[in-house]
Structures are given as C-alpha cells and as structure tokens.
C-alpha cells in the first residue's frame, strides 16, 4: 500500500466515523483529481475503510450507531464514485448481473464489484441486497447476461445460495460466487456447484475478463444437501431458540436482570447459533460452526458478556438434539475448542 493510499484511507476513516458525508466525498473526489485510479480508490481505500469499520465494531471500539453511521457515509462515497464511473465511457466487454442472494442484506461487497466491473468496461445490472431467486432468474431471462455474480457474507445463507446458483445454471448462465459466506478458500462455492469463486472484487474482475466457460442450459436438480437433521433443525429452529433462552436464564443468573433490549439481543445471538449449526450441517463442515462460535465469543467478550455464556448455550442446545448425531458432533467440536 502506497503512502498516498494510506493517507486517503486515514482521511476517509476520520470523515466516515465522524459522520461527515461532505468531507468523505471530498476525500474521494480529491483522490481522483490527483490521479488515483478509480479501482484503487474503490478497493484499497473505500473497501479497506469499510472493513476496518467492521473490525472496530466487533472489537467494541465502535458502537452500533457509529458503525451504521460510518457505513452510511461509505455507501454515499461509493454512490458518488459510481456516478463518476458512469461518465468514463462505453461498456464494451459484455454484460454481468451482480446480486446478493435471498436473505443477504450486506450489499456493500456486491456494490463494490459492480463499480469495479463498470470501471473496467462491463455493462452491469446491479440488483442489490436480498434478491429472491425467482426474481433473479426472471431478470436473467430478461437481460441475458454473460455471467451472474452472486454475493453473500453470512454462511447461514448458503442453502439459499445453492438454490440461486442452480437456478441460474439451469438457464445456461455461469455463476461466480463471492463473499465470506463461501469460505476463505471458496470451498462452499465449489460444493454448491458455482462455476467460479473469487475472494475479492479485483480477483472476480480478473476472472471475468479471462472468460468463463459457456454453460448449456440444464434441467438437472441441485444435488441434495438437506438431510433429515438439517430439515428437522430448520423446522424446529424457533422452538429451540425459545427453549434455549429459558434454559440460559436458569444457567446464567446475570441474564435475569436484562432489560427487553438486552433480552432481544440475546435471542438474536442464540438464533445465530442455531442458524450457523444448520449451515454447518448443510455443507457437512463442523469448522463452519466452530469458526462462528469463536468469532461470537470474541465479540461478546469485548462487550463484557461472561465468557461462559456461549458454552452454556451450546450445552443447552445439545441437550435438545438427542437423535441428531451429526449436530451433536458439530456441537462437541465447538465446545472442545471454545469451552
């Protein structure tokens, strides 16, 4: 990273965390006027600052309100840069559809990719966050893109990603998958049958420029990954969350003093545990759940939550999953590493 990039990133960080949209867009426009390439500005400045926002929130050095404020400012900067990119010339390389899978609200990475592709000369249909698969396919038939780029940040969306990948491919369109949901090495993208995987927008743009294989439309059904345990856990998820919350209140006396907002956040955390366990079962990878438990433990510890709360939740969950040997194995792995 050059000194100029570091300087611009620090200036954008200061403006974003202060909630100063005018200053933030000024940093970006000044960088362009000084000759910084648009792609460098997008990925090495704006994306880097947004990643830092996430890290600082996880470490409890930014509040939820501060994280939302900084993200909103960065989105404004991204929109401003997108307008500038649209003035740079014709899109001649082909047409790419960029979308987040159904249920995925983290649209920032997908928007970054869309603007990098536009800057490189692609015509881009950017569909944004949480695109239901039927609507995704309908737009695909309407526009006939050369490829679809699907983004997801949370692994709990992998079943929906599987459906979207298969539906696009059934229409004869190759799929590039990207985002943290697909694993740091793209293992889940390969498992779900994506034609390619990219760890970041720059790599995805390079890959698309190199060309994807032509896909012939198929009527084949996606390979089944939802076994009995996954299906039953999905069906009973709401009851499990409610029962575990009641159990945690008995196991962790501190929870009895929580107000309504704190109880709501605890319910969300428990629901994420159940959802990530479901995702781990879907892709048959205990490490997916174990990694999430480690991340959650770090986030809660940074917020002063007693370190034994997560193990207690895992124990309460295990007690309700007799007859679920795969799920119990996943829980035991996580308990052993983070107990």
N, C-alpha and C positions, 0 to 999 in steps of 0.2 A: 504494500500500500504506500503510495507516494505521500509526501508531506502535504501536497495540495488536497488530496483526497481526505487525509486525516483532519486537516483544518476545516474543510467544508462539513465533514461529518460531525465534528465537535460543535460547529456553529449551528447546524441543523438540530442537533441534540438539545442545545441550550434553548433554541426557539420552540421546539416541539414540547419540551417539558414545561416551558413557561406558558404554553397555550397561545403563542403568538403566531397566528397564521401569516400575517403580513411579513414578519421577519423571516419566517421559514421559507415562504415562496421567494422572498428576495434572495436568500442564500442560494436557492436552486437556480434562479434566473441569472444571478451574478456568475455562478459557476459555468453555465452555458455560454454566457457572453465572454467569459475568459478563455473559452476554447475547450472546456472539459467535454469529452464525448458523452452524448446522451445516455448510452448504455452504461458507461462508467458511473455517471451520476445516479442512475436508477438503481444499480445493483451494489455499488461499493459505497454509496453514501446513503440514499434513502432506505434501501433494504437493510443495510447494516444498522442504521439508527433504529429502525423498527424492531429488528432482532434484539437490540440492546434494551428496548422498552420491555419486551417480553421477559428477558433475563432479570431485569431490575424489579419487575413486578413479582416474579417467582421468588426472588430473594427478599421480598417485603421492603424494598427500598423505594418503591413507588406504590401508592395506594391504587385501588381500583379506579377511582375518579381520575387520578393522574395518568394512569395507563390509558384510559379511554380518551382523555384529552389529547395526549401525545399521539395516539393512533389517529384520531380525527384530523389533527394537523398534518400528519404524514400522508393521509389519504387526500387531503386538499393539495398538498405539494405534488402528489402523483397525478392528480387530475389536471393540474396546471401544466405539468410536463407532458401529459398525454395530448393536451391541446397544442402545445408547441410541436410535438412529433407529427401531428396530423398535417402540419404546414410544410413538412420536409419533402414531399414528393409522392409519386405514384407507388402503389403496392403492386409488384410485378411477379413475385416469386410463387404465388399461389394463395390458397385460402385455408385458414386454420380456425377451428372453433375452439374457444377456451371457456371452460366452465368448472364450477365446483360441483361435486356430486351432491345428491339429495341429502339434506341434513347438515351440510357443511357450511358454516357461517363465516369461516375465516377466509375472506376473499382476497386479502392483500397479496399473497403469493401469486394467485392466478392473474390479478390485475398487473402485477409486475411483468409476468411472462407476456401478457397481451401487448404491453407497451414496448417491450424489447423486440418482439416479433414485428410489430408495426415499424419500429425504427429500422429494422433490417430489410424491410420491403415486402412483408406479407400483408395480405388483406386479412383482418382478424374480426371474427364475430365473438365478442366478449359477452357471455351470458350472465356473469356474476355469481353470487352466492346461492347455495341451496337450489339447484335446478332439478326438479323431479325428472326421473328417467324418461317418462313418456313425452314430456315437453322437449327434452334434449333430443330425442330421436325425431320428433316432429320437425324441429328446426334443422336437424341434419338433412332430412329429406328435402326441405325447402331450399337449402343453400348448397348442398353437395360439396362439403369441404374436402380438402386433400387429406386431412387428419383431424382428429379430435384430441385436445389436451385436457385431461381431467385432473383436477387438483383436490387434495384432501389433507388436512392437517391432523385430524384425530383418527386413531385406528378403530374407534368404535363405528366409524362409517364404512369399514371395509366390506361388509355384506352389501351395502348399497352401491359401493364402487364396483363390486363384482357384477351386479345386475347391469350397471351402466356400461361397463366395458363390453360385456357380452352383447348387449342390445346394439351398441354402435358397430361392433364387428359383424353382427348378423346382417346389418345393412351394407356391409362391404367397406366400412371405413376403419382404417387403422387407428389405434389409440396409444397415445403417450401418457403415462401416468407420472405424477409428481407430487411431492409433499411428504411431510413427516409420517403420515399415516401408513405409507407403503414400506416403512422400514429404512434404516440408514443405508442399506445396500440394495434396496429395491426388491427384497425377497418376496414381499407380498404382491407387488406388481406382477412378478413372474408367476407366482402361484395362481393369481386370478386371471392370467392369460393376456395381460397387456402386451402390445406389440413392442413397446419400448418403455424404459423408465429413465428419468433424469433427476439428479439430486438438486438441481437449481435451474433458474431461468436461462442462464448463459449456456449451460450444457444442453438444455432442451432445444434452444435455438440452433445450436451447432448440429445437433442430431437431425432436426427437421431440415436444415439446409443440406445435409448429406443425403437425404431422401429415405423414405420409409418403403418397405415392400408393399406392393399392391395387394389388397385383400379382396378375395372373391366372397360375395355375399353367401352366408351360410344360415341354415335353419337349425343348426345344432343347438341343443340346450346347454347352458353352462354346466360345468362339472359340479356335482353335488358336494357341498362342504358342510351343510347344515344337518348334523346328525341329531339323534334323539336328545342328547344332553343340551346341545345348543338350542334346539326348538323348545324344550321344556323350560330352560332357563329364561328364554325370551318371553314365554307365556306367563311365567310367574314373577317376572322382574319387579313389578310394582308391589306385590305382596312381600317379596323378600326385603325390599328397601324398608318398608314399614316395620316389619318384624325385627330387622337388624337395628333400626333406630331405637325401638323399645328395649331391646337387649342391651344396647350400648348405654342407655340411660341407667340401667341397673349396674352395669360393669364399671362405668366411669362416673362417679358421683359429681364431678365438676359439671357434667352436662345438664344436671337438673336445674342449675342456675342460669342456663342460657335463655336469652330473650327470643322472641319469634324470629327475628332476622338471623340470629346465630343458629337456631334450630333449622331454619331453611337452608343455610349454607352447609350444615352437617348432612342434611338429607341429600343435597346435591353431590357431596363427596361420596356418600355411600352409593348413590345411584351410579356414579362414575366407576366405582369398584365393580359393581355388578356388570355394567356395560363393557368394561375392559376385559372382564373374565369371559363374557360372551364372545368378544372379538378373538381372544386367545384360543377359545375352543373352535371357533370358525376356521381359523388358519392353522390350528393344531401346533401352536408355538407358545409354550409356557413363558418364554422370555419376554413376549409382548406384555404379559400381565406383570411379571416381576419388575420390568423396567418402569412401568407406570407406578407401581407401588413405591418404588424407590423415589421417583420424582414427586409423588404426592407426599411422601413422608418428609422430604426436604422442604416442600412448600409449607406444609402445616407446622413443621418445627420452627421455620423462620417467623411464623405468626404466633408463636408461643403456645401452640397446642401440645399437650402432653404427648411424649413420644410413644406411649403405649396405646394410644387411641387406635392407630391403624392396625396393629396386631390384634387388638380386641375385636375390631370389625371383621378381620379375616377369620378369627375363631368363630364369631357369631355366624358368619356366612357358611363356614364349613359344617357347623352343626345342623344346618338346614339343607344340606346337599347329600345326605345319605342316599346311596344308589346312583351317585354321579361320580364314578371312579376317575374319569379324566379331569373333571373340575376339581376334585379333591387333590389330585396330583399337582395341578397348577397352583392351588392354594398352598399346599405343603412346600413347594419350591419357593414361593414368595415369602412364606412365614420363616423358612430357614434362612433366607438372605436378609430379611428385614424385620426379624422378630426380636 
